[in-house]
Amino acid sequence: MSHKLNVAACALALPALASCTSPSASVNPPKPPVDPTPILGTWCSNNDKRFTISQERFDSRDMQCTVMKLDNYKGTFTLNLVCENDQQQASENVTITPIGDAVEIVFLSKGVRHTRANRCGPAPSAPVVAPAPSEPTPASPVVQ
């Protein structure tokens, strides 16, 4: 009789154990990483603002920010930033929507501000100074 009880107990326990080890239909697979390629690069607005965006950074003349979270919802990217400005740290939430060859950047913290920007070249640097021409070297005598 006790052998039959042990078999019955094992038979009842097996479905419970199987449910612990097999994936459940209600578990969602992890989201794939966000591909930020459409918004990466250097962007210039018509009001002389320059934004440099990478997967880790969002920088401008006014603020230098670390990207804490990057997401994409139907083509609009959302960035949660931690920014340094005048030695103060603040959080900023930004959306970036690609529109053709441009992007619309919307700053959501401290009042909503919209900026449209186009791709621009590298940041201006110090003027390139051509090297001074070197003095001609004396010609070697021709040996015959």
Residue pairs with C-beta under 8 A, 6 or more apart in sequence:
34 70
34 71
34 72
34 77
35 72
36 53
36 55
36 70
36 72
36 77
38 77
38 98
38 103
39 53
39 77
39 96
39 98
39 103
40 53
40 54
40 55
41 52
41 53
41 119
42 50
42 51
42 52
42 53
42 119
42 120
42 121
42 122
42 123
43 50
43 51
43 52
43 53
43 103
43 105
43 117
43 118
43 119
43 120
44 50
44 51
44 117
44 118
44 119
44 120
45 51
45 115
45 116
45 117
45 118
46 116
47 115
49 60
49 61
49 62
49 115
49 117
50 60
50 61
50 120
50 123
51 58
51 59
51 60
51 105
51 115
51 117
52 58
52 59
52 60
52 123
53 59
53 96
54 67
55 67
55 70
56 66
56 67
57 64
57 65
57 66
57 67
58 65
58 67
58 79
58 81
58 83
58 94
59 65
62 85
63 83
63 84
63 85
63 92
64 83
64 84
64 85
65 81
65 82
65 83
65 84
65 92
66 81
66 82
66 83
67 79
67 80
67 81
68 80
68 81
68 82
69 78
69 79
69 80
70 77
70 78
70 79
70 80
71 77
71 78
72 78
75 97
75 98
76 95
76 96
76 97
77 95
77 96
77 97
78 93
78 94
78 95
79 93
79 94
79 95
79 96
80 91
80 93
81 91
81 92
81 93
81 94
82 89
82 90
82 91
82 92
83 89
83 90
83 91
83 92
90 109
91 109
92 107
92 108
92 109
92 110
93 107
93 108
93 109
94 105
94 106
94 107
94 108
95 105
95 106
95 108
96 103
96 104
96 105
96 106
97 103
97 104
97 106
99 116
101 118
101 119
102 116
102 117
102 118
103 116
103 117
104 114
104 115
104 116
105 114
105 115
105 116
105 117
106 112
106 113
106 114
106 115
107 113
107 115
